[in-house]
Amino acid sequence: MSPYPNEHACRLQDPDTVKVRGSITRKHGAKSFRILIGRREGKTTSEAQAYRYPKDEWPADEARAHCKEAGGSFEAAARTQEMTAEEALGPDNPMLPELEEE
């Protein structure tokens, strides 16, 4: 399970055994979360494979607690780091303003 930049992840079932076919959104109090739904090979019933919690709604500790209640393994959203325009665009990008020499 790799961290996502905008969502905390909660794995409920091994993705190698439950193939995800779609997702549904549910509410937990005022917060929403997605449930990834899939099927095991040879089965006709669906089951939850994972939960995804939007990090702008769910602090990591609250998402972790909800995941733990469901018996899942939790991974917090990836931390994003601030970049300068030069780092994001590259030093020779024409979109960067020319720096004046002193």
C-alpha positions in Angstrom: 0.0 0.0 0.0 1.7 3.2 -1.1 0.7 6.5 0.4 -1.6 8.7 -1.7 -1.1 12.5 -1.6 -4.7 13.4 -0.9 -6.1 10.4 0.9 -5.3 8.2 3.9 -5.6 4.5 3.1 -7.0 1.6 5.1 -6.4 -1.9 3.6 -9.1 -4.4 4.7 -8.3 -7.2 2.2 -5.2 -8.2 0.2 -5.6 -6.5 -3.3 -4.2 -9.7 -4.9 -7.2 -11.6 -3.6 -10.0 -9.1 -4.0 -10.1 -7.4 -7.4 -11.6 -3.9 -7.1 -14.6 -3.2 -9.3 -15.6 0.2 -8.1 -16.2 2.4 -5.1 -19.0 3.9 -3.1 -18.9 6.9 -0.8 -20.3 6.7 2.8 -20.6 9.2 5.7 -19.2 8.7 9.2 -20.6 11.6 11.1 -19.9 14.7 9.1 -17.0 13.1 7.2 -17.1 11.1 4.0 -14.9 8.2 3.0 -14.7 5.9 0.0 -15.1 2.2 0.2 -13.3 0.2 -2.6 -15.5 -2.7 -3.5 -14.3 -5.9 -5.2 -14.8 -9.6 -5.6 -12.7 -12.7 -5.0 -12.1 -14.8 -8.0 -14.9 -17.3 -8.5 -17.2 -15.5 -6.1 -20.5 -13.7 -6.9 -20.6 -11.5 -3.8 -18.8 -8.2 -3.4 -16.8 -7.1 -0.3 -14.9 -4.1 0.9 -11.2 -4.2 -0.1 -10.2 -0.8 1.3 -11.2 2.6 2.7 -9.9 5.9 1.5 -10.2 9.0 3.7 -9.8 12.5 2.2 -7.1 14.1 4.2 -8.8 17.5 4.1 -11.7 16.0 6.1 -9.9 13.3 8.1 -7.0 14.0 10.4 -4.6 11.0 10.3 -5.3 10.0 13.9 -9.1 9.9 13.3 -8.8 7.9 10.1 -6.4 5.5 11.8 -8.9 4.9 14.6 -11.8 4.3 12.1 -9.5 1.9 10.2 -8.6 0.0 13.3 -12.2 -0.4 14.3 -12.7 -2.1 10.9 -9.7 -4.4 11.4 -7.7 -2.8 8.6 -4.1 -1.7 8.2 -3.6 2.1 8.0 -1.2 4.3 6.0 -1.4 8.1 6.3 -1.5 10.3 3.2 1.9 11.2 1.7 3.2 14.4 2.9 3.6 17.0 0.2 6.6 19.3 0.3 6.7 22.9 -0.8 8.7 23.6 -3.9 10.1 26.7 -5.4 9.0 27.6 -8.9 12.5 26.7 -10.1 12.3 23.3 -8.5 8.9 22.7 -10.0 9.6 24.0 -13.5 13.3 23.4 -13.9 16.0 26.1 -13.9 15.9 26.8 -17.7 12.1 27.0 -18.0 11.1 30.2 -19.9 8.1 30.6 -17.6 10.4 31.6 -14.8 11.1 35.4 -14.4 14.6 36.5 -15.1 16.6 37.0 -12.0 18.3 40.4 -11.8 22.0 40.4 -11.0 23.1 42.8 -8.4 
